[in-house]
Amino acid sequence: MKLHLFVFRKWKQLDDVQITVLDADGGKVMEKTLKMGAEGLLTRIDLTDQASGIYFISVQQNGKGKVSKVVKQ
């Protein structure tokens, strides 16, 4: 079963955006640094090869952002 998450975020600043995926133990599963475009940022996170469990997705820009919890079954 494929699991793709799409992250959309829009900030006023066009600075880099850091996306980090952590497992339930705090281990880093994936990390990306992307450029924010004028229309926002849309990226795909593929958790297909990861084990079932809880993951945390952090989307940060200039030290501010949001963390979301995802459960893969």
PyMOL Python script that loads the backbone (N, CA, C, O; Angstrom):
from pymol import cmd

cmd.read_pdbstr("""\
ATOM      1  N   MET A   1       0.830  -1.181   0.000  1.00  0.00           N
ATOM      2  CA  MET A   1       0.000   0.000   0.000  1.00  0.00           C
ATOM      3  C   MET A   1       0.877   1.248   0.000  1.00  0.00           C
ATOM      4  O   MET A   1       1.794   1.364   0.814  1.00  0.00           O
ATOM      5  N   LYS A   2       0.605   2.163  -0.894  1.00  0.00           N
ATOM      6  CA  LYS A   2       1.375   3.403  -0.954  1.00  0.00           C
ATOM      7  C   LYS A   2       0.769   4.443  -0.023  1.00  0.00           C
ATOM      8  O   LYS A   2      -0.450   4.539   0.116  1.00  0.00           O
ATOM      9  N   LEU A   3       1.631   5.210   0.605  1.00  0.00           N
ATOM     10  CA  LEU A   3       1.178   6.305   1.462  1.00  0.00           C
ATOM     11  C   LEU A   3       1.959   7.546   1.076  1.00  0.00           C
ATOM     12  O   LEU A   3       3.157   7.651   1.337  1.00  0.00           O
ATOM     13  N   HIS A   4       1.269   8.476   0.456  1.00  0.00           N
ATOM     14  CA  HIS A   4       1.862   9.751   0.065  1.00  0.00           C
ATOM     15  C   HIS A   4       1.100  10.859   0.776  1.00  0.00           C
ATOM     16  O   HIS A   4      -0.127  10.922   0.704  1.00  0.00           O
ATOM     17  N   LEU A   5       1.817  11.717   1.450  1.00  0.00           N
ATOM     18  CA  LEU A   5       1.217  12.877   2.082  1.00  0.00           C
ATOM     19  C   LEU A   5       1.631  14.101   1.295  1.00  0.00           C
ATOM     20  O   LEU A   5       2.767  14.194   0.831  1.00  0.00           O
ATOM     21  N   PHE A   6       0.729  15.022   1.146  1.00  0.00           N
ATOM     22  CA  PHE A   6       1.043  16.264   0.457  1.00  0.00           C
ATOM     23  C   PHE A   6       1.021  17.392   1.471  1.00  0.00           C
ATOM     24  O   PHE A   6       0.078  17.525   2.251  1.00  0.00           O
ATOM     25  N   VAL A   7       2.059  18.197   1.450  1.00  0.00           N
ATOM     26  CA  VAL A   7       2.167  19.322   2.367  1.00  0.00           C
ATOM     27  C   VAL A   7       2.033  20.605   1.559  1.00  0.00           C
ATOM     28  O   VAL A   7       2.784  20.842   0.613  1.00  0.00           O
ATOM     29  N   PHE A   8       1.067  21.423   1.946  1.00  0.00           N
ATOM     30  CA  PHE A   8       0.923  22.742   1.330  1.00  0.00           C
ATOM     31  C   PHE A   8       1.050  23.775   2.430  1.00  0.00           C
ATOM     32  O   PHE A   8       0.430  23.661   3.487  1.00  0.00           O
ATOM     33  N   ARG A   9       1.841  24.758   2.174  1.00  0.00           N
ATOM     34  CA  ARG A   9       2.048  25.820   3.168  1.00  0.00           C
ATOM     35  C   ARG A   9       2.310  27.109   2.418  1.00  0.00           C
ATOM     36  O   ARG A   9       2.970  27.102   1.379  1.00  0.00           O
ATOM     37  N   LYS A  10       1.802  28.208   2.931  1.00  0.00           N
ATOM     38  CA  LYS A  10       2.054  29.500   2.309  1.00  0.00           C
ATOM     39  C   LYS A  10       2.413  30.506   3.400  1.00  0.00           C
ATOM     40  O   LYS A  10       1.647  30.714   4.341  1.00  0.00           O
ATOM     41  N   TRP A  11       3.572  31.120   3.266  1.00  0.00           N
ATOM     42  CA  TRP A  11       4.030  32.176   4.146  1.00  0.00           C
ATOM     43  C   TRP A  11       4.294  33.415   3.307  1.00  0.00           C
ATOM     44  O   TRP A  11       4.449  33.333   2.089  1.00  0.00           O
ATOM     45  N   LYS A  12       4.342  34.542   3.959  1.00  0.00           N
ATOM     46  CA  LYS A  12       4.623  35.787   3.244  1.00  0.00           C
ATOM     47  C   LYS A  12       6.077  35.854   2.802  1.00  0.00           C
ATOM     48  O   LYS A  12       6.375  36.412   1.746  1.00  0.00           O
ATOM     49  N   GLN A  13       6.993  35.287   3.601  1.00  0.00           N
ATOM     50  CA  GLN A  13       8.405  35.310   3.238  1.00  0.00           C
ATOM     51  C   GLN A  13       8.707  34.196   2.237  1.00  0.00           C
ATOM     52  O   GLN A  13       8.100  33.126   2.276  1.00  0.00           O
ATOM     53  N   LEU A  14       9.638  34.464   1.357  1.00  0.00           N
ATOM     54  CA  LEU A  14      10.034  33.469   0.356  1.00  0.00           C
ATOM     55  C   LEU A  14      11.304  32.737   0.765  1.00  0.00           C
ATOM     56  O   LEU A  14      12.027  32.224  -0.088  1.00  0.00           O
ATOM     57  N   ASP A  15      11.582  32.686   2.068  1.00  0.00           N
ATOM     58  CA  ASP A  15      12.771  31.999   2.579  1.00  0.00           C
ATOM     59  C   ASP A  15      12.606  30.487   2.472  1.00  0.00           C
ATOM     60  O   ASP A  15      11.513  29.985   2.210  1.00  0.00           O
ATOM     61  N   ASP A  16      13.714  29.767   2.680  1.00  0.00           N
ATOM     62  CA  ASP A  16      13.686  28.302   2.643  1.00  0.00           C
ATOM     63  C   ASP A  16      12.745  27.745   3.707  1.00  0.00           C
ATOM     64  O   ASP A  16      12.535  28.352   4.757  1.00  0.00           O
ATOM     65  N   VAL A  17      12.187  26.575   3.408  1.00  0.00           N
ATOM     66  CA  VAL A  17      11.302  25.862   4.324  1.00  0.00           C
ATOM     67  C   VAL A  17      11.938  24.514   4.628  1.00  0.00           C
ATOM     68  O   VAL A  17      12.372  23.808   3.718  1.00  0.00           O
ATOM     69  N   GLN A  18      11.993  24.154   5.913  1.00  0.00           N
ATOM     70  CA  GLN A  18      12.546  22.867   6.323  1.00  0.00           C
ATOM     71  C   GLN A  18      11.394  21.927   6.675  1.00  0.00           C
ATOM     72  O   GLN A  18      10.528  22.257   7.485  1.00  0.00           O
ATOM     73  N   ILE A  19      11.402  20.754   6.050  1.00  0.00           N
ATOM     74  CA  ILE A  19      10.409  19.723   6.346  1.00  0.00           C
ATOM     75  C   ILE A  19      11.155  18.537   6.925  1.00  0.00           C
ATOM     76  O   ILE A  19      12.083  18.009   6.313  1.00  0.00           O
ATOM     77  N   THR A  20      10.735  18.124   8.119  1.00  0.00           N
ATOM     78  CA  THR A  20      11.371  17.009   8.803  1.00  0.00           C
ATOM     79  C   THR A  20      10.298  16.005   9.203  1.00  0.00           C
ATOM     80  O   THR A  20       9.252  16.392   9.725  1.00  0.00           O
ATOM     81  N   VAL A  21      10.545  14.729   8.966  1.00  0.00           N
ATOM     82  CA  VAL A  21       9.649  13.658   9.397  1.00  0.00           C
ATOM     83  C   VAL A  21      10.387  12.852  10.462  1.00  0.00           C
ATOM     84  O   VAL A  21      11.498  12.368  10.244  1.00  0.00           O
ATOM     85  N   LEU A  22       9.738  12.721  11.621  1.00  0.00           N
ATOM     86  CA  LEU A  22      10.305  11.959  12.741  1.00  0.00           C
ATOM     87  C   LEU A  22       9.409  10.778  13.049  1.00  0.00           C
ATOM     88  O   LEU A  22       8.191  10.856  12.890  1.00  0.00           O
ATOM     89  N   ASP A  23      10.017   9.669  13.495  1.00  0.00           N
ATOM     90  CA  ASP A  23       9.206   8.551  13.954  1.00  0.00           C
ATOM     91  C   ASP A  23       8.808   8.786  15.411  1.00  0.00           C
ATOM     92  O   ASP A  23       9.188   9.798  16.000  1.00  0.00           O
ATOM     93  N   ALA A  24       8.061   7.876  15.986  1.00  0.00           N
ATOM     94  CA  ALA A  24       7.545   8.047  17.350  1.00  0.00           C
ATOM     95  C   ALA A  24       8.655   8.147  18.387  1.00  0.00           C
ATOM     96  O   ALA A  24       8.447   8.720  19.456  1.00  0.00           O
ATOM     97  N   ASP A  25       9.829   7.598  18.088  1.00  0.00           N
ATOM     98  CA  ASP A  25      10.961   7.651  19.026  1.00  0.00           C
ATOM     99  C   ASP A  25      11.814   8.902  18.830  1.00  0.00           C
ATOM    100  O   ASP A  25      12.806   9.092  19.534  1.00  0.00           O
ATOM    101  N   GLY A  26      11.435   9.754  17.881  1.00  0.00           N
ATOM    102  CA  GLY A  26      12.197  10.977  17.618  1.00  0.00           C
ATOM    103  C   GLY A  26      13.295  10.799  16.590  1.00  0.00           C
ATOM    104  O   GLY A  26      14.069  11.724  16.341  1.00  0.00           O
ATOM    105  N   GLY A  27      13.373   9.611  15.985  1.00  0.00           N
ATOM    106  CA  GLY A  27      14.380   9.370  14.950  1.00  0.00           C
ATOM    107  C   GLY A  27      14.005  10.055  13.652  1.00  0.00           C
ATOM    108  O   GLY A  27      12.841  10.038  13.252  1.00  0.00           O
ATOM    109  N   LYS A  28      14.980  10.658  12.994  1.00  0.00           N
ATOM    110  CA  LYS A  28      14.741  11.373  11.745  1.00  0.00           C
ATOM    111  C   LYS A  28      14.571  10.383  10.602  1.00  0.00           C
ATOM    112  O   LYS A  28      15.470   9.591  10.320  1.00  0.00           O
ATOM    113  N   VAL A  29      13.416  10.429   9.945  1.00  0.00           N
ATOM    114  CA  VAL A  29      13.099   9.549   8.832  1.00  0.00           C
ATOM    115  C   VAL A  29      13.423  10.233   7.506  1.00  0.00           C
ATOM    116  O   VAL A  29      13.877   9.596   6.556  1.00  0.00           O
ATOM    117  N   MET A  30      13.180  11.545   7.463  1.00  0.00           N
ATOM    118  CA  MET A  30      13.373  12.286   6.226  1.00  0.00           C
ATOM    119  C   MET A  30      13.565  13.753   6.566  1.00  0.00           C
ATOM    120  O   MET A  30      13.017  14.260   7.545  1.00  0.00           O
ATOM    121  N   GLU A  31      14.358  14.425   5.735  1.00  0.00           N
ATOM    122  CA  GLU A  31      14.534  15.866   5.912  1.00  0.00           C
ATOM    123  C   GLU A  31      14.720  16.494   4.537  1.00  0.00           C
ATOM    124  O   GLU A  31      15.492  15.999   3.716  1.00  0.00           O
ATOM    125  N   LYS A  32      13.999  17.596   4.294  1.00  0.00           N
ATOM    126  CA  LYS A  32      14.092  18.317   3.027  1.00  0.00           C
ATOM    127  C   LYS A  32      14.172  19.802   3.326  1.00  0.00           C
ATOM    128  O   LYS A  32      13.562  20.284   4.280  1.00  0.00           O
ATOM    129  N   THR A  33      14.912  20.517   2.521  1.00  0.00           N
ATOM    130  CA  THR A  33      14.892  21.976   2.540  1.00  0.00           C
ATOM    131  C   THR A  33      14.454  22.421   1.155  1.00  0.00           C
ATOM    132  O   THR A  33      15.071  22.070   0.149  1.00  0.00           O
ATOM    133  N   LEU A  34      13.384  23.197   1.119  1.00  0.00           N
ATOM    134  CA  LEU A  34      12.789  23.602  -0.145  1.00  0.00           C
ATOM    135  C   LEU A  34      12.638  25.113  -0.197  1.00  0.00           C
ATOM    136  O   LEU A  34      12.593  25.777   0.839  1.00  0.00           O
ATOM    137  N   LYS A  35      12.560  25.645  -1.395  1.00  0.00           N
ATOM    138  CA  LYS A  35      12.332  27.079  -1.605  1.00  0.00           C
ATOM    139  C   LYS A  35      10.836  27.363  -1.586  1.00  0.00           C
ATOM    140  O   LYS A  35      10.053  26.656  -2.220  1.00  0.00           O
ATOM    141  N   MET A  36      10.448  28.396  -0.858  1.00  0.00           N
ATOM    142  CA  MET A  36       9.060  28.838  -0.859  1.00  0.00           C
ATOM    143  C   MET A  36       8.831  29.659  -2.116  1.00  0.00           C
ATOM    144  O   MET A  36       9.574  30.603  -2.383  1.00  0.00           O
ATOM    145  N   GLY A  37       7.817  29.313  -2.887  1.00  0.00           N
ATOM    146  CA  GLY A  37       7.479  30.076  -4.082  1.00  0.00           C
ATOM    147  C   GLY A  37       6.404  31.107  -3.778  1.00  0.00           C
ATOM    148  O   GLY A  37       5.804  31.085  -2.704  1.00  0.00           O
ATOM    149  N   ALA A  38       6.165  31.986  -4.697  1.00  0.00           N
ATOM    150  CA  ALA A  38       5.165  33.041  -4.502  1.00  0.00           C
ATOM    151  C   ALA A  38       3.760  32.457  -4.311  1.00  0.00           C
ATOM    152  O   ALA A  38       2.918  33.063  -3.648  1.00  0.00           O
ATOM    153  N   GLU A  39       3.511  31.287  -4.891  1.00  0.00           N
ATOM    154  CA  GLU A  39       2.201  30.642  -4.767  1.00  0.00           C
ATOM    155  C   GLU A  39       2.118  29.702  -3.574  1.00  0.00           C
ATOM    156  O   GLU A  39       1.084  29.071  -3.352  1.00  0.00           O
ATOM    157  N   GLY A  40       3.197  29.601  -2.803  1.00  0.00           N
ATOM    158  CA  GLY A  40       3.232  28.690  -1.667  1.00  0.00           C
ATOM    159  C   GLY A  40       4.146  27.512  -1.952  1.00  0.00           C
ATOM    160  O   GLY A  40       4.927  27.533  -2.904  1.00  0.00           O
ATOM    161  N   LEU A  41       4.046  26.507  -1.136  1.00  0.00           N
ATOM    162  CA  LEU A  41       4.901  25.327  -1.249  1.00  0.00           C
ATOM    163  C   LEU A  41       4.020  24.096  -1.240  1.00  0.00           C
ATOM    164  O   LEU A  41       3.170  23.938  -0.363  1.00  0.00           O
ATOM    165  N   LEU A  42       4.220  23.229  -2.208  1.00  0.00           N
ATOM    166  CA  LEU A  42       3.508  21.958  -2.259  1.00  0.00           C
ATOM    167  C   LEU A  42       4.555  20.886  -2.500  1.00  0.00           C
ATOM    168  O   LEU A  42       5.297  20.939  -3.481  1.00  0.00           O
ATOM    169  N   THR A  43       4.609  19.915  -1.604  1.00  0.00           N
ATOM    170  CA  THR A  43       5.570  18.829  -1.773  1.00  0.00           C
ATOM    171  C   THR A  43       4.925  17.528  -1.334  1.00  0.00           C
ATOM    172  O   THR A  43       3.956  17.528  -0.574  1.00  0.00           O
ATOM    173  N   ARG A  44       5.468  16.424  -1.816  1.00  0.00           N
ATOM    174  CA  ARG A  44       4.966  15.096  -1.484  1.00  0.00           C
ATOM    175  C   ARG A  44       5.940  14.423  -0.533  1.00  0.00           C
ATOM    176  O   ARG A  44       7.156  14.488  -0.715  1.00  0.00           O
ATOM    177  N   ILE A  45       5.388  13.779   0.478  1.00  0.00           N
ATOM    178  CA  ILE A  45       6.187  12.987   1.411  1.00  0.00           C
ATOM    179  C   ILE A  45       5.733  11.549   1.257  1.00  0.00           C
ATOM    180  O   ILE A  45       4.559  11.237   1.460  1.00  0.00           O
ATOM    181  N   ASP A  46       6.652  10.681   0.903  1.00  0.00           N
ATOM    182  CA  ASP A  46       6.336   9.273   0.637  1.00  0.00           C
ATOM    183  C   ASP A  46       6.744   8.435   1.850  1.00  0.00           C
ATOM    184  O   ASP A  46       7.929   8.295   2.154  1.00  0.00           O
ATOM    185  N   LEU A  47       5.746   7.882   2.534  1.00  0.00           N
ATOM    186  CA  LEU A  47       6.009   7.011   3.688  1.00  0.00           C
ATOM    187  C   LEU A  47       5.750   5.546   3.347  1.00  0.00           C
ATOM    188  O   LEU A  47       5.605   4.714   4.243  1.00  0.00           O
ATOM    189  N   THR A  48       5.693   5.234   2.073  1.00  0.00           N
ATOM    190  CA  THR A  48       5.391   3.874   1.630  1.00  0.00           C
ATOM    191  C   THR A  48       6.337   2.845   2.237  1.00  0.00           C
ATOM    192  O   THR A  48       5.887   1.783   2.669  1.00  0.00           O
ATOM    193  N   ASP A  49       7.633   3.132   2.281  1.00  0.00           N
ATOM    194  CA  ASP A  49       8.619   2.163   2.756  1.00  0.00           C
ATOM    195  C   ASP A  49       8.809   2.189   4.272  1.00  0.00           C
ATOM    196  O   ASP A  49       9.621   1.431   4.803  1.00  0.00           O
ATOM    197  N   GLN A  50       8.082   3.037   4.964  1.00  0.00           N
ATOM    198  CA  GLN A  50       8.216   3.127   6.420  1.00  0.00           C
ATOM    199  C   GLN A  50       7.267   2.145   7.101  1.00  0.00           C
ATOM    200  O   GLN A  50       6.226   1.788   6.549  1.00  0.00           O
ATOM    201  N   ALA A  51       7.631   1.721   8.285  1.00  0.00           N
ATOM    202  CA  ALA A  51       6.811   0.792   9.057  1.00  0.00           C
ATOM    203  C   ALA A  51       5.539   1.484   9.544  1.00  0.00           C
ATOM    204  O   ALA A  51       5.476   2.711   9.616  1.00  0.00           O
ATOM    205  N   SER A  52       4.538   0.692   9.873  1.00  0.00           N
ATOM    206  CA  SER A  52       3.330   1.242  10.479  1.00  0.00           C
ATOM    207  C   SER A  52       3.700   1.903  11.799  1.00  0.00           C
ATOM    208  O   SER A  52       4.603   1.444  12.499  1.00  0.00           O
ATOM    209  N   GLY A  53       3.008   2.970  12.134  1.00  0.00           N
ATOM    210  CA  GLY A  53       3.282   3.645  13.395  1.00  0.00           C
ATOM    211  C   GLY A  53       2.932   5.117  13.323  1.00  0.00           C
ATOM    212  O   GLY A  53       2.246   5.574  12.409  1.00  0.00           O
ATOM    213  N   ILE A  54       3.418   5.840  14.306  1.00  0.00           N
ATOM    214  CA  ILE A  54       3.147   7.268  14.426  1.00  0.00           C
ATOM    215  C   ILE A  54       4.345   8.052  13.902  1.00  0.00           C
ATOM    216  O   ILE A  54       5.495   7.722  14.193  1.00  0.00           O
ATOM    217  N   TYR A  55       4.061   9.090  13.129  1.00  0.00           N
ATOM    218  CA  TYR A  55       5.099   9.962  12.586  1.00  0.00           C
ATOM    219  C   TYR A  55       4.709  11.416  12.848  1.00  0.00           C
ATOM    220  O   TYR A  55       3.528  11.754  12.933  1.00  0.00           O
ATOM    221  N   PHE A  56       5.710  12.253  12.971  1.00  0.00           N
ATOM    222  CA  PHE A  56       5.498  13.676  13.170  1.00  0.00           C
ATOM    223  C   PHE A  56       6.146  14.422  12.018  1.00  0.00           C
ATOM    224  O   PHE A  56       7.318  14.210  11.707  1.00  0.00           O
ATOM    225  N   ILE A  57       5.373  15.298  11.385  1.00  0.00           N
ATOM    226  CA  ILE A  57       5.870  16.078  10.255  1.00  0.00           C
ATOM    227  C   ILE A  57       5.983  17.528  10.690  1.00  0.00           C
ATOM    228  O   ILE A  57       4.994  18.163  11.057  1.00  0.00           O
ATOM    229  N   SER A  58       7.194  18.034  10.642  1.00  0.00           N
ATOM    230  CA  SER A  58       7.475  19.407  11.031  1.00  0.00           C
ATOM    231  C   SER A  58       7.740  20.230   9.779  1.00  0.00           C
ATOM    232  O   SER A  58       8.576  19.867   8.951  1.00  0.00           O
ATOM    233  N   VAL A  59       7.019  21.343   9.647  1.00  0.00           N
ATOM    234  CA  VAL A  59       7.223  22.277   8.537  1.00  0.00           C
ATOM    235  C   VAL A  59       7.600  23.609   9.171  1.00  0.00           C
ATOM    236  O   VAL A  59       6.781  24.230   9.849  1.00  0.00           O
ATOM    237  N   GLN A  60       8.844  24.053   8.954  1.00  0.00           N
ATOM    238  CA  GLN A  60       9.379  25.233   9.635  1.00  0.00           C
ATOM    239  C   GLN A  60       9.975  26.225   8.643  1.00  0.00           C
ATOM    240  O   GLN A  60      10.541  25.845   7.617  1.00  0.00           O
ATOM    241  N   GLN A  61       9.835  27.483   8.970  1.00  0.00           N
ATOM    242  CA  GLN A  61      10.487  28.552   8.217  1.00  0.00           C
ATOM    243  C   GLN A  61      10.900  29.620   9.225  1.00  0.00           C
ATOM    244  O   GLN A  61      10.070  30.130   9.977  1.00  0.00           O
ATOM    245  N   ASN A  62      12.175  29.948   9.232  1.00  0.00           N
ATOM    246  CA  ASN A  62      12.710  30.965  10.145  1.00  0.00           C
ATOM    247  C   ASN A  62      12.341  30.685  11.604  1.00  0.00           C
ATOM    248  O   ASN A  62      12.018  31.605  12.355  1.00  0.00           O
ATOM    249  N   GLY A  63      12.390  29.406  11.999  1.00  0.00           N
ATOM    250  CA  GLY A  63      12.126  29.032  13.384  1.00  0.00           C
ATOM    251  C   GLY A  63      10.658  28.968  13.769  1.00  0.00           C
ATOM    252  O   GLY A  63      10.346  28.695  14.928  1.00  0.00           O
ATOM    253  N   LYS A  64       9.755  29.208  12.842  1.00  0.00           N
ATOM    254  CA  LYS A  64       8.318  29.142  13.118  1.00  0.00           C
ATOM    255  C   LYS A  64       7.688  28.111  12.200  1.00  0.00           C
ATOM    256  O   LYS A  64       8.171  27.872  11.093  1.00  0.00           O
ATOM    257  N   GLY A  65       6.605  27.502  12.667  1.00  0.00           N
ATOM    258  CA  GLY A  65       5.938  26.535  11.822  1.00  0.00           C
ATOM    259  C   GLY A  65       4.962  25.690  12.577  1.00  0.00           C
ATOM    260  O   GLY A  65       4.371  26.132  13.562  1.00  0.00           O
ATOM    261  N   LYS A  66       4.789  24.467  12.118  1.00  0.00           N
ATOM    262  CA  LYS A  66       3.776  23.586  12.669  1.00  0.00           C
ATOM    263  C   LYS A  66       4.268  22.140  12.613  1.00  0.00           C
ATOM    264  O   LYS A  66       5.013  21.747  11.715  1.00  0.00           O
ATOM    265  N   VAL A  67       3.826  21.367  13.602  1.00  0.00           N
ATOM    266  CA  VAL A  67       4.102  19.935  13.629  1.00  0.00           C
ATOM    267  C   VAL A  67       2.760  19.214  13.579  1.00  0.00           C
ATOM    268  O   VAL A  67       1.843  19.529  14.338  1.00  0.00           O
ATOM    269  N   SER A  68       2.658  18.246  12.677  1.00  0.00           N
ATOM    270  CA  SER A  68       1.429  17.448  12.544  1.00  0.00           C
ATOM    271  C   SER A  68       1.749  15.982  12.816  1.00  0.00           C
ATOM    272  O   SER A  68       2.826  15.489  12.481  1.00  0.00           O
ATOM    273  N   LYS A  69       0.797  15.308  13.423  1.00  0.00           N
ATOM    274  CA  LYS A  69       0.945  13.883  13.731  1.00  0.00           C
ATOM    275  C   LYS A  69       0.208  13.073  12.661  1.00  0.00           C
ATOM    276  O   LYS A  69      -0.919  13.392  12.282  1.00  0.00           O
ATOM    277  N   VAL A  70       0.880  12.009  12.182  1.00  0.00           N
ATOM    278  CA  VAL A  70       0.312  11.135  11.164  1.00  0.00           C
ATOM    279  C   VAL A  70       0.416   9.699  11.668  1.00  0.00           C
ATOM    280  O   VAL A  70       1.456   9.299  12.192  1.00  0.00           O
ATOM    281  N   VAL A  71      -0.652   8.926  11.514  1.00  0.00           N
ATOM    282  CA  VAL A  71      -0.622   7.518  11.906  1.00  0.00           C
ATOM    283  C   VAL A  71      -0.699   6.676  10.637  1.00  0.00           C
ATOM    284  O   VAL A  71      -1.656   6.769   9.868  1.00  0.00           O
ATOM    285  N   LYS A  72       0.327   5.856  10.435  1.00  0.00           N
ATOM    286  CA  LYS A  72       0.341   4.930   9.299  1.00  0.00           C
ATOM    287  C   LYS A  72      -0.054   3.553   9.813  1.00  0.00           C
ATOM    288  O   LYS A  72       0.576   3.021  10.728  1.00  0.00           O
ATOM    289  N   GLN A  73      -1.093   2.979   9.225  1.00  0.00           N
ATOM    290  CA  GLN A  73      -1.558   1.661   9.665  1.00  0.00           C
ATOM    291  C   GLN A  73      -1.114   0.579   8.731  1.00  0.00           C
ATOM    292  O   GLN A  73      -1.420  -0.592   8.953  1.00  0.00           O
TER     293      GLN A  73
END
""", "prot")
cmd.dss("prot")
cmd.show_as("cartoon", "prot")
cmd.util.cbc("prot")
cmd.orient("prot")
